[in-house]
Structures are given as structure tokens and as C-alpha cells.
Amino acid sequence: MRYMQRRHRRVSKKGKPFLAGHKVVDVSDSMKNKIFKEKLAELAKELKQKKRVRLPDLGILHIKVKPARPARMGINPFTQKKQMFKARPKTNVVKFRTAKSFKDLL
């Protein structure tokens, strides 16, 4: 049973998380910003194409489409007067679901 738990959480025998192929390198702040912006642009491009991107050991980024809402008459909860609420356009919202292995690390 213990072996199955280790395998499920993707934890090494020493109890440290797997980060296969990653190395620790000393990099300047400007280089870090450049790398981060490039990766962010890649993620945005892939999200537009696939609507869902899996980040190993972190979680899943996905797009939820909020439909358009027409203008409507309503009652202002503060003044109790009738009021016209504006229409809202369709929007894409980026959501993130955390992976179980990442939750277990915290």
C-alpha cells in the first residue's frame, strides 16, 4: 500500500518531489523575466488553440467561456429604485485546477 501511495503522489524514495530533467542554474533577473514572458506567451498561444493546457506536477489551465448577457431592468439593492443594467459581452476566463501532487507538497 505504501508503494502505491508513493507512486500516486509522484514522490521519490527520499520524499522529495520529482522534477525530472530540471537543473538549478544561477540566472540574472532580466533573463528570468525574459524567460517567464516567453513561456507565458507560449502558454497563451497553446490555450487559444486547445482550450486546455496541462502543466506537469502543477495543474491544468483551461478556458471557461462566460456567455453574453443582455441589458435588463432590475432593482438597485441600495436605493430600491428601478434601474437599467448594462449588457455584458461574451468573455473568456482562464481557470486553474491544482494537481493533487502539488497540493500534497503544501
N, CA, C and O atoms as a GROMACS GRO file, in nm:
protein
  424
    1MET      N    1   0.083  -0.120   0.000
    1MET     CA    2   0.000   0.000   0.000
    1MET      C    3   0.087   0.125   0.000
    1MET      O    4   0.056   0.223  -0.068
    2ARG      N    5   0.194   0.122   0.076
    2ARG     CA    6   0.281   0.238   0.084
    2ARG      C    7   0.345   0.267  -0.052
    2ARG      O    8   0.359   0.384  -0.089
    3TYR      N    9   0.382   0.164  -0.126
    3TYR     CA   10   0.441   0.182  -0.258
    3TYR      C   11   0.342   0.250  -0.351
    3TYR      O   12   0.381   0.337  -0.430
    4MET      N   13   0.215   0.212  -0.344
    4MET     CA   14   0.113   0.271  -0.430
    4MET      C   15   0.094   0.420  -0.398
    4MET      O   16   0.074   0.501  -0.489
    5GLN      N   17   0.100   0.456  -0.270
    5GLN     CA   18   0.085   0.596  -0.232
    5GLN      C   19   0.201   0.678  -0.287
    5GLN      O   20   0.180   0.787  -0.341
    6ARG      N   21   0.322   0.627  -0.275
    6ARG     CA   22   0.437   0.699  -0.327
    6ARG      C   23   0.424   0.719  -0.477
    6ARG      O   24   0.450   0.827  -0.530
    7ARG      N   25   0.383   0.614  -0.544
    7ARG     CA   26   0.372   0.619  -0.690
    7ARG      C   27   0.263   0.717  -0.732
    7ARG      O   28   0.279   0.790  -0.830
    8HIS      N   29   0.154   0.719  -0.659
    8HIS     CA   30   0.042   0.807  -0.693
    8HIS      C   31   0.082   0.954  -0.674
    8HIS      O   32   0.046   1.038  -0.756
    9ARG      N   33   0.155   0.986  -0.567
    9ARG     CA   34   0.192   1.124  -0.538
    9ARG      C   35   0.314   1.169  -0.617
    9ARG      O   36   0.353   1.285  -0.610
   10ARG      N   37   0.373   1.077  -0.690
   10ARG     CA   38   0.493   1.107  -0.767
   10ARG      C   39   0.603   1.164  -0.678
   10ARG      O   40   0.658   1.271  -0.706
   11VAL      N   41   0.634   1.092  -0.572
   11VAL     CA   42   0.738   1.134  -0.479
   11VAL      C   43   0.849   1.030  -0.485
   11VAL      O   44   0.823   0.910  -0.493
   12SER      N   45   0.972   1.079  -0.481
   12SER     CA   46   1.086   0.988  -0.487
   12SER      C   47   1.099   0.913  -0.355
   12SER      O   48   1.027   0.941  -0.259
   13LYS      N   49   1.191   0.818  -0.350
   13LYS     CA   50   1.210   0.738  -0.229
   13LYS      C   51   1.259   0.823  -0.113
   13LYS      O   52   1.235   0.789   0.003
   14LYS      N   53   1.327   0.933  -0.141
   14LYS     CA   54   1.377   1.021  -0.036
   14LYS      C   55   1.270   1.118   0.013
   14LYS      O   56   1.293   1.195   0.106
   15GLY      N   57   1.151   1.115  -0.050
   15GLY     CA   58   1.042   1.201  -0.007
   15GLY      C   59   1.041   1.335  -0.075
   15GLY      O   60   0.961   1.422  -0.039
   16LYS      N   61   1.128   1.356  -0.175
   16LYS     CA   62   1.131   1.482  -0.247
   16LYS      C   63   1.051   1.467  -0.376
   16LYS      O   64   1.047   1.359  -0.435
   17PRO      N   65   0.987   1.575  -0.420
   17PRO     CA   66   0.906   1.565  -0.542
   17PRO      C   67   0.992   1.544  -0.665
   17PRO      O   68   1.107   1.586  -0.671
   18PHE      N   69   0.933   1.476  -0.765
   18PHE     CA   70   1.002   1.457  -0.891
   18PHE      C   71   1.002   1.587  -0.970
   18PHE      O   72   0.897   1.650  -0.986
   19LEU      N   73   1.115   1.628  -1.016
   19LEU     CA   74   1.126   1.736  -1.112
   19LEU      C   75   1.225   1.687  -1.217
   19LEU      O   76   1.336   1.738  -1.228
   20ALA      N   77   1.183   1.590  -1.293
   20ALA     CA   78   1.270   1.522  -1.388
   20ALA      C   79   1.324   1.620  -1.491
   20ALA      O   80   1.248   1.694  -1.553
   21GLY      N   81   1.455   1.618  -1.510
   21GLY     CA   82   1.517   1.698  -1.614
   21GLY      C   83   1.538   1.844  -1.578
   21GLY      O   84   1.585   1.920  -1.662
   22HIS      N   85   1.505   1.885  -1.457
   22HIS     CA   86   1.522   2.024  -1.418
   22HIS      C   87   1.653   2.041  -1.342
   22HIS      O   88   1.688   1.958  -1.258
   23LYS      N   89   1.725   2.147  -1.373
   23LYS     CA   90   1.851   2.176  -1.305
   23LYS      C   91   1.841   2.316  -1.245
   23LYS      O   92   1.773   2.403  -1.299
   24VAL      N   93   1.910   2.337  -1.134
   24VAL     CA   94   1.914   2.467  -1.071
   24VAL      C   95   2.030   2.544  -1.132
   24VAL      O   96   2.145   2.500  -1.127
   25VAL      N   97   2.000   2.661  -1.190
   25VAL     CA   98   2.101   2.742  -1.256
   25VAL      C   99   2.088   2.884  -1.206
   25VAL      O  100   1.977   2.934  -1.190
   26ASP      N  101   2.202   2.951  -1.182
   26ASP     CA  102   2.201   3.090  -1.138
   26ASP      C  103   2.182   3.179  -1.260
   26ASP      O  104   2.266   3.180  -1.351
   27VAL      N  105   2.070   3.256  -1.263
   27VAL     CA  106   2.035   3.339  -1.378
   27VAL      C  107   2.004   3.480  -1.330
   27VAL      O  108   1.949   3.498  -1.221
   28SER      N  109   2.038   3.580  -1.411
   28SER     CA  110   2.010   3.719  -1.373
   28SER      C  111   1.860   3.746  -1.378
   28SER      O  112   1.785   3.673  -1.442
   29ASP      N  113   1.817   3.852  -1.308
   29ASP     CA  114   1.675   3.887  -1.302
   29ASP      C  115   1.618   3.920  -1.439
   29ASP      O  116   1.505   3.882  -1.471
   30SER      N  117   1.694   3.992  -1.520
   30SER     CA  118   1.644   4.030  -1.653
   30SER      C  119   1.624   3.905  -1.739
   30SER      O  120   1.528   3.897  -1.816
   31MET      N  121   1.713   3.808  -1.726
   31MET     CA  122   1.700   3.684  -1.801
   31MET      C  123   1.579   3.605  -1.753
   31MET      O  124   1.507   3.544  -1.833
   32LYS      N  125   1.555   3.605  -1.620
   32LYS     CA  126   1.439   3.536  -1.564
   32LYS      C  127   1.310   3.597  -1.619
   32LYS      O  128   1.218   3.524  -1.657
   33ASN      N  129   1.303   3.730  -1.624
   33ASN     CA  130   1.184   3.798  -1.676
   33ASN      C  131   1.162   3.763  -1.822
   33ASN      O  132   1.048   3.741  -1.864
   34LYS      N  133   1.269   3.759  -1.900
   34LYS     CA  134   1.259   3.728  -2.042
   34LYS      C  135   1.208   3.585  -2.062
   34LYS      O  136   1.120   3.561  -2.145
   35ILE      N  137   1.262   3.491  -1.986
   35ILE     CA  138   1.220   3.351  -1.995
   35ILE      C  139   1.074   3.338  -1.954
   35ILE      O  140   0.997   3.268  -2.020
   36PHE      N  141   1.035   3.406  -1.846
   36PHE     CA  142   0.897   3.399  -1.797
   36PHE      C  143   0.799   3.453  -1.902
   36PHE      O  144   0.695   3.392  -1.926
   37LYS      N  145   0.832   3.566  -1.964
   37LYS     CA  146   0.744   3.625  -2.064
   37LYS      C  147   0.732   3.536  -2.187
   37LYS      O  148   0.624   3.525  -2.245
   38GLU      N  149   0.842   3.471  -2.227
   38GLU     CA  150   0.838   3.379  -2.341
   38GLU      C  151   0.748   3.259  -2.311
   38GLU      O  152   0.666   3.219  -2.394
   39LYS      N  153   0.764   3.202  -2.192
   39LYS     CA  154   0.682   3.086  -2.153
   39LYS      C  155   0.535   3.125  -2.143
   39LYS      O  156   0.447   3.048  -2.181
   40LEU      N  157   0.508   3.245  -2.091
   40LEU     CA  158   0.371   3.293  -2.079
   40LEU      C  159   0.308   3.310  -2.217
   40LEU      O  160   0.191   3.278  -2.236
   41ALA      N  161   0.385   3.361  -2.312
   41ALA     CA  162   0.334   3.377  -2.449
   41ALA      C  163   0.304   3.241  -2.511
   41ALA      O  164   0.204   3.226  -2.581
   42GLU      N  165   0.392   3.142  -2.486
   42GLU     CA  166   0.368   3.006  -2.537
   42GLU      C  167   0.241   2.947  -2.478
   42GLU      O  168   0.161   2.886  -2.549
   43LEU      N  169   0.221   2.966  -2.347
   43LEU     CA  170   0.101   2.915  -2.280
   43LEU      C  171  -0.025   2.979  -2.338
   43LEU      O  172  -0.124   2.911  -2.363
   44ALA      N  173  -0.021   3.111  -2.360
   44ALA     CA  174  -0.137   3.181  -2.415
   44ALA      C  175  -0.170   3.130  -2.555
   44ALA      O  176  -0.286   3.109  -2.588
   45LYS      N  177  -0.068   3.109  -2.635
   45LYS     CA  178  -0.088   3.059  -2.771
   45LYS      C  179  -0.150   2.920  -2.769
   45LYS      O  180  -0.241   2.890  -2.846
   46GLU      N  181  -0.099   2.834  -2.681
   46GLU     CA  182  -0.150   2.697  -2.672
   46GLU      C  183  -0.292   2.694  -2.615
   46GLU      O  184  -0.374   2.613  -2.657
   47LEU      N  185  -0.321   2.784  -2.520
   47LEU     CA  186  -0.456   2.791  -2.464
   47LEU      C  187  -0.558   2.833  -2.570
   47LEU      O  188  -0.670   2.781  -2.572
   48LYS      N  189  -0.520   2.925  -2.657
   48LYS     CA  190  -0.610   2.968  -2.763
   48LYS      C  191  -0.642   2.854  -2.858
   48LYS      O  192  -0.754   2.844  -2.907
   49GLN      N  193  -0.543   2.768  -2.883
   49GLN     CA  194  -0.563   2.657  -2.976
   49GLN      C  195  -0.639   2.542  -2.913
   49GLN      O  196  -0.736   2.493  -2.972
   50LYS      N  197  -0.598   2.498  -2.796
   50LYS     CA  198  -0.651   2.375  -2.736
   50LYS      C  199  -0.757   2.396  -2.629
   50LYS      O  200  -0.831   2.303  -2.598
   51LYS      N  201  -0.767   2.514  -2.572
   51LYS     CA  202  -0.861   2.546  -2.463
   51LYS      C  203  -0.824   2.480  -2.331
   51LYS      O  204  -0.889   2.506  -2.230
   52ARG      N  205  -0.721   2.396  -2.330
   52ARG     CA  206  -0.678   2.331  -2.206
   52ARG      C  207  -0.530   2.296  -2.216
   52ARG      O  208  -0.486   2.240  -2.315
   53VAL      N  209  -0.453   2.331  -2.110
   53VAL     CA  210  -0.311   2.302  -2.108
   53VAL      C  211  -0.277   2.237  -1.976
   53VAL      O  212  -0.312   2.289  -1.869
   54ARG      N  213  -0.210   2.124  -1.982
   54ARG     CA  214  -0.169   2.053  -1.861
   54ARG      C  215  -0.025   2.090  -1.829
   54ARG      O  216   0.063   2.080  -1.914
   55LEU      N  217  -0.002   2.133  -1.704
   55LEU     CA  218   0.132   2.164  -1.656
   55LEU      C  219   0.171   2.052  -1.560
   55LEU      O  220   0.116   2.043  -1.451
   56PRO      N  221   0.266   1.966  -1.599
   56PRO     CA  222   0.301   1.852  -1.515
   56PRO      C  223   0.340   1.893  -1.373
   56PRO      O  224   0.415   1.988  -1.353
   57ASP      N  225   0.287   1.820  -1.276
   57ASP     CA  226   0.312   1.840  -1.133
   57ASP      C  227   0.260   1.973  -1.079
   57ASP      O  228   0.283   2.003  -0.962
   58LEU      N  229   0.190   2.054  -1.159
   58LEU     CA  230   0.132   2.179  -1.110
   58LEU      C  231  -0.019   2.177  -1.120
   58LEU      O  232  -0.088   2.197  -1.020
   59GLY      N  233  -0.072   2.154  -1.240
   59GLY     CA  234  -0.217   2.152  -1.256
   59GLY      C  235  -0.258   2.171  -1.401
   59GLY      O  236  -0.180   2.144  -1.493
   60ILE      N  237  -0.380   2.217  -1.420
   60ILE     CA  238  -0.436   2.233  -1.554
   60ILE      C  239  -0.490   2.375  -1.569
   60ILE      O  240  -0.567   2.422  -1.486
   61LEU      N  241  -0.449   2.442  -1.675
   61LEU     CA  242  -0.505   2.571  -1.713
   61LEU      C  243  -0.613   2.545  -1.817
   61LEU      O  244  -0.589   2.473  -1.914
   62HIS      N  245  -0.731   2.602  -1.800
   62HIS     CA  246  -0.834   2.585  -1.901
   62HIS      C  247  -0.917   2.712  -1.912
   62HIS      O  248  -0.919   2.795  -1.821
   63ILE      N  249  -0.984   2.727  -2.025
   63ILE     CA  250  -1.064   2.846  -2.053
   63ILE      C  251  -1.211   2.813  -2.032
   63ILE      O  252  -1.263   2.715  -2.086
   64LYS      N  253  -1.277   2.897  -1.955
   64LYS     CA  254  -1.421   2.885  -1.938
   64LYS      C  255  -1.484   3.005  -2.008
   64LYS      O  256  -1.446   3.120  -1.982
   65VAL      N  257  -1.579   2.979  -2.096
   65VAL     CA  258  -1.644   3.084  -2.171
   65VAL      C  259  -1.769   3.129  -2.095
   65VAL      O  260  -1.860   3.050  -2.071
   66LYS      N  261  -1.771   3.258  -2.059
   66LYS     CA  262  -1.890   3.313  -1.995
   66LYS      C  263  -1.977   3.374  -2.105
   66LYS      O  264  -1.929   3.461  -2.178
   67PRO      N  265  -2.101   3.331  -2.120
   67PRO     CA  266  -2.186   3.380  -2.229
   67PRO      C  267  -2.223   3.527  -2.212
   67PRO      O  268  -2.216   3.583  -2.102
   68ALA      N  269  -2.263   3.588  -2.322
   68ALA     CA  270  -2.306   3.728  -2.320
   68ALA      C  271  -2.438   3.739  -2.244
   68ALA      O  272  -2.520   3.647  -2.245
   69ARG      N  273  -2.457   3.854  -2.178
   69ARG     CA  274  -2.582   3.879  -2.107
   69ARG      C  275  -2.647   4.005  -2.163
   69ARG      O  276  -2.580   4.107  -2.178
   70PRO      N  277  -2.775   3.999  -2.193
   70PRO     CA  278  -2.842   4.118  -2.248
   70PRO      C  279  -2.867   4.222  -2.138
   70PRO      O  280  -2.862   4.192  -2.019
   71ALA      N  281  -2.895   4.347  -2.182
   71ALA     CA  282  -2.933   4.452  -2.088
   71ALA      C  283  -3.068   4.414  -2.027
   71ALA      O  284  -3.151   4.350  -2.091
   72ARG      N  285  -3.090   4.455  -1.901
   72ARG     CA  286  -3.214   4.418  -1.834
   72ARG      C  287  -3.254   4.523  -1.732
   72ARG      O  288  -3.171   4.601  -1.685
   73MET      N  289  -3.379   4.524  -1.701
   73MET     CA  290  -3.429   4.612  -1.595
   73MET      C  291  -3.418   4.537  -1.463
   73MET      O  292  -3.449   4.418  -1.455
   74GLY      N  293  -3.376   4.608  -1.361
   74GLY     CA  294  -3.363   4.547  -1.230
   74GLY      C  295  -3.385   4.650  -1.121
   74GLY      O  296  -3.411   4.767  -1.150
   75ILE      N  297  -3.374   4.607  -0.997
   75ILE     CA  298  -3.392   4.698  -0.884
   75ILE      C  299  -3.258   4.716  -0.815
   75ILE      O  300  -3.192   4.618  -0.779
   76ASN      N  301  -3.218   4.842  -0.798
   76ASN     CA  302  -3.095   4.874  -0.727
   76ASN      C  303  -3.113   4.835  -0.580
   76ASN      O  304  -3.205   4.885  -0.515
   77PRO      N  305  -3.028   4.746  -0.527
   77PRO     CA  306  -3.049   4.699  -0.389
   77PRO      C  307  -3.028   4.807  -0.283
   77PRO      O  308  -3.075   4.792  -0.170
   78PHE      N  309  -2.959   4.915  -0.318
   78PHE     CA  310  -2.932   5.019  -0.219
   78PHE      C  311  -3.044   5.124  -0.214
   78PHE      O  312  -3.084   5.167  -0.106
   79THR      N  313  -3.094   5.163  -0.332
   79THR     CA  314  -3.196   5.269  -0.337
   79THR      C  315  -3.337   5.215  -0.358
   79THR      O  316  -3.433   5.290  -0.342
   80GLN      N  317  -3.351   5.089  -0.392
   80GLN     CA  318  -3.479   5.023  -0.419
   80GLN      C  319  -3.552   5.086  -0.539
   80GLN      O  320  -3.674   5.076  -0.550
   81LYS      N  321  -3.476   5.150  -0.629
   81LYS     CA  322  -3.536   5.210  -0.748
   81LYS      C  323  -3.507   5.122  -0.868
   81LYS      O  324  -3.406   5.051  -0.872
   82LYS      N  325  -3.598   5.127  -0.968
   82LYS     CA  326  -3.574   5.051  -1.092
   82LYS      C  327  -3.458   5.114  -1.168
   82LYS      O  328  -3.440   5.235  -1.170
   83GLN      N  329  -3.380   5.026  -1.229
   83GLN     CA  330  -3.259   5.071  -1.297
   83GLN      C  331  -3.230   4.978  -1.415
   83GLN      O  332  -3.263   4.860  -1.410
   84MET      N  333  -3.169   5.031  -1.519
   84MET     CA  334  -3.130   4.952  -1.636
   84MET      C  335  -2.985   4.906  -1.614
   84MET      O  336  -2.894   4.987  -1.599
   85PHE      N  337  -2.966   4.773  -1.615
   85PHE     CA  338  -2.831   4.717  -1.603
   85PHE      C  339  -2.776   4.694  -1.743
   85PHE      O  340  -2.847   4.646  -1.831
   86LYS      N  341  -2.649   4.729  -1.764
   86LYS     CA  342  -2.587   4.720  -1.896
   86LYS      C  343  -2.571   4.576  -1.942
   86LYS      O  344  -2.566   4.483  -1.861
   87ALA      N  345  -2.562   4.559  -2.074
   87ALA     CA  346  -2.534   4.428  -2.132
   87ALA      C  347  -2.385   4.397  -2.113
   87ALA      O  348  -2.302   4.487  -2.108
   88ARG      N  349  -2.355   4.269  -2.104
   88ARG     CA  350  -2.216   4.226  -2.092
   88ARG      C  351  -2.180   4.139  -2.211
   88ARG      O  352  -2.259   4.053  -2.250
   89PRO      N  353  -2.062   4.160  -2.269
   89PRO     CA  354  -2.022   4.077  -2.382
   89PRO      C  355  -1.973   3.940  -2.336
   89PRO      O  356  -1.947   3.918  -2.217
   90LYS      N  357  -1.961   3.848  -2.431
   90LYS     CA  358  -1.905   3.715  -2.402
   90LYS      C  359  -1.759   3.733  -2.361
   90LYS      O  360  -1.685   3.809  -2.423
   91THR      N  361  -1.717   3.664  -2.257
   91THR     CA  362  -1.578   3.673  -2.211
   91THR      C  363  -1.519   3.535  -2.190
   91THR      O  364  -1.591   3.439  -2.160
   92ASN      N  365  -1.388   3.526  -2.206
   92ASN     CA  366  -1.313   3.404  -2.179
   92ASN      C  367  -1.239   3.423  -2.047
   92ASN      O  368  -1.164   3.519  -2.031
   93VAL      N  369  -1.258   3.331  -1.954
   93VAL     CA  370  -1.194   3.338  -1.824
   93VAL      C  371  -1.097   3.220  -1.812
   93VAL      O  372  -1.134   3.106  -1.838
   94VAL      N  373  -0.973   3.249  -1.773
   94VAL     CA  374  -0.873   3.143  -1.755
   94VAL      C  375  -0.884   3.091  -1.613
   94VAL      O  376  -0.875   3.167  -1.517
   95LYS      N  377  -0.903   2.961  -1.600
   95LYS     CA  378  -0.914   2.895  -1.469
   95LYS      C  379  -0.795   2.802  -1.450
   95LYS      O  380  -0.734   2.757  -1.547
   96PHE      N  381  -0.762   2.773  -1.324
   96PHE     CA  382  -0.650   2.685  -1.293
   96PHE      C  383  -0.696   2.582  -1.191
   96PHE      O  384  -0.748   2.618  -1.085
   97ARG      N  385  -0.676   2.455  -1.222
   97ARG     CA  386  -0.704   2.346  -1.128
   97ARG      C  387  -0.572   2.289  -1.082
   97ARG      O  388  -0.491   2.245  -1.164
   98THR      N  389  -0.549   2.288  -0.952
   98THR     CA  390  -0.425   2.241  -0.895
   98THR      C  391  -0.418   2.090  -0.898
   98THR      O  392  -0.516   2.022  -0.869
   99ALA      N  393  -0.302   2.037  -0.932
   99ALA     CA  394  -0.281   1.892  -0.935
   99ALA      C  395  -0.271   1.839  -0.791
   99ALA      O  396  -0.226   1.910  -0.701
  100LYS      N  397  -0.314   1.717  -0.772
  100LYS     CA  398  -0.310   1.655  -0.640
  100LYS      C  399  -0.166   1.645  -0.588
  100LYS      O  400  -0.142   1.665  -0.468
  101SER      N  401  -0.072   1.615  -0.676
  101SER     CA  402   0.068   1.602  -0.634
  101SER      C  403   0.121   1.735  -0.581
  101SER      O  404   0.202   1.737  -0.489
  102PHE      N  405   0.076   1.847  -0.639
  102PHE     CA  406   0.119   1.978  -0.594
  102PHE      C  407   0.054   2.013  -0.460
  102PHE      O  408   0.120   2.071  -0.374
  103LYS      N  409  -0.073   1.977  -0.441
  103LYS     CA  410  -0.142   2.001  -0.315
  103LYS      C  411  -0.074   1.924  -0.202
  103LYS      O  412  -0.062   1.974  -0.090
  104ASP      N  413  -0.031   1.801  -0.232
  104ASP     CA  414   0.033   1.719  -0.129
  104ASP      C  415   0.167   1.776  -0.083
  104ASP      O  416   0.210   1.752   0.030
  105LEU      N  417   0.232   1.853  -0.170
  105LEU     CA  418   0.359   1.915  -0.132
  105LEU      C  419   0.339   2.026  -0.030
  105LEU      O  420   0.427   2.053   0.052
  106LEU      N  421   0.224   2.090  -0.036
  106LEU     CA  422   0.196   2.202   0.054
  106LEU      C  423   0.142   2.152   0.180
  106LEU      O  424   0.112   2.231   0.269
   0.00000   0.00000   0.00000
